[in-house]
Amino acid sequence: MPQTHPIEIVNAWVAAANAQDIERLVALSDEEIEVGGPRGSGRGSQLLRDWMGRAGLTLETLRTFARGDTVVLEQRGVWRSLETGEVTGERKLASLFQTGSQRVVMFARYDDLGEALSAGGLSAADET
């Protein structure tokens, strides 16, 4: 089976998250995926399902940085009310991904691109 590049895996993961396709998102994720953000971190597919069920977040990728199995995306995040679909928040943010065995094994959201790059061991020179 041909290897899929980490950027392709991450882009498919983001597309599934934006489409609220939880089953596809879980299939693209390691069973013990680590999910982190401003409210802390945890592990597992059930945590990912719960997060997707309440986040109301869509992500537009603005810039991509990658080296090895690490990918950082600078993104524009838009949060919507799950009840009304109305926009409740919008901001630039960064997402750090680690891939392995053709899946996302870690996803963490950062408020600042520099923090995400540093956490992933990347720099501006890794922009693709």
FIVOKE-47760 format. One record per residue (C-alpha): x, y, z. Coordinates in nm, 3 decimals. Layout:
        c1        c2        c3
         X         Y         Z
...
//
This chain:
        c1        c2        c3
     0.000     0.000     0.000
     0.149     0.339    -0.097
     0.236     0.580     0.183
     0.030     0.897     0.207
     0.224     1.216     0.284
     0.156     1.361     0.631
     0.020     1.685     0.476
    -0.238     1.483     0.280
    -0.340     1.294     0.594
    -0.378     1.621     0.787
    -0.573     1.791     0.506
    -0.813     1.494     0.489
    -0.852     1.510     0.869
    -0.934     1.884     0.858
    -1.181     1.826     0.571
    -1.357     1.554     0.773
    -1.370     1.781     1.080
    -1.513     2.069     0.875
    -1.776     1.838     0.724
    -1.862     1.709     1.074
    -1.795     1.359     0.935
    -1.709     1.205     1.270
    -1.672     0.849     1.137
    -1.420     0.962     0.872
    -1.239     1.175     1.131
    -1.207     0.877     1.367
    -1.089     0.655     1.078
    -0.813     0.908     1.001
    -0.710     0.919     1.368
    -0.513     0.679     1.586
    -0.735     0.500     1.837
    -0.540     0.671     2.118
    -0.520     1.015     1.950
    -0.404     1.293     2.180
    -0.626     1.602     2.154
    -0.511     1.928     2.309
    -0.628     2.284     2.326
    -0.683     2.580     2.555
    -0.894     2.370     2.794
    -0.638     2.091     2.838
    -0.569     1.763     2.667
    -0.682     1.404     2.665
    -0.666     1.084     2.462
    -0.883     0.853     2.261
    -1.143     0.826     1.990
    -1.431     0.893     2.230
    -1.275     1.224     2.337
    -1.243     1.317     1.968
    -1.610     1.227     1.910
    -1.720     1.432     2.211
    -1.510     1.732     2.100
    -1.654     1.721     1.747
    -2.005     1.698     1.888
    -1.971     2.025     2.075
    -1.701     2.236     1.905
    -1.897     2.390     1.617
    -1.561     2.480     1.463
    -1.460     2.504     1.097
    -1.102     2.566     0.992
    -0.968     2.740     0.681
    -0.600     2.670     0.623
    -0.393     2.979     0.541
    -0.035     2.842     0.559
     0.126     2.499     0.596
     0.453     2.404     0.765
     0.585     2.048     0.768
     0.887     1.833     0.841
     0.880     1.456     0.878
     0.559     1.346     1.050
     0.491     1.692     1.197
     0.254     1.941     1.034
     0.150     2.287     1.157
    -0.134     2.474     0.990
    -0.200     2.843     1.036
    -0.575     2.868     1.013
    -0.878     3.088     1.041
    -1.120     2.930     1.286
    -1.491     3.004     1.287
    -1.713     2.882     1.570
    -2.085     2.846     1.516
    -2.374     2.778     1.750
    -2.480     2.415     1.714
    -2.842     2.522     1.766
    -2.867     2.816     1.526
    -2.560     2.797     1.300
    -2.488     3.161     1.389
    -2.121     3.265     1.408
    -2.019     3.296     1.774
    -1.647     3.359     1.728
    -1.372     3.395     1.471
    -0.993     3.419     1.496
    -0.655     3.316     1.356
    -0.507     3.012     1.524
    -0.261     2.732     1.460
    -0.300     2.355     1.470
    -0.016     2.114     1.538
    -0.045     1.757     1.409
     0.172     1.450     1.451
     0.110     1.161     1.215
     0.211     0.798     1.231
     0.099     0.474     1.067
    -0.098     0.681     0.812
    -0.314     0.845     1.081
    -0.320     1.157     1.298
    -0.181     1.057     1.638
    -0.187     1.405     1.794
    -0.380     1.727     1.734
    -0.330     2.042     1.940
    -0.477     2.386     1.885
    -0.273     2.697     1.969
    -0.370     3.062     1.978
    -0.038     3.161     1.820
     0.149     3.027     1.516
     0.488     3.076     1.683
     0.382     2.862     1.980
     0.262     2.581     1.751
     0.580     2.589     1.543
     0.795     2.583     1.856
     0.595     2.297     2.010
     0.636     2.099     1.687
     1.005     2.176     1.650
     0.940     2.363     1.325
     1.031     2.710     1.198
     0.935     2.949     0.921
     1.186     2.764     0.700
     0.952     2.461     0.706
     0.671     2.642     0.521
     0.556     2.450     0.215
//
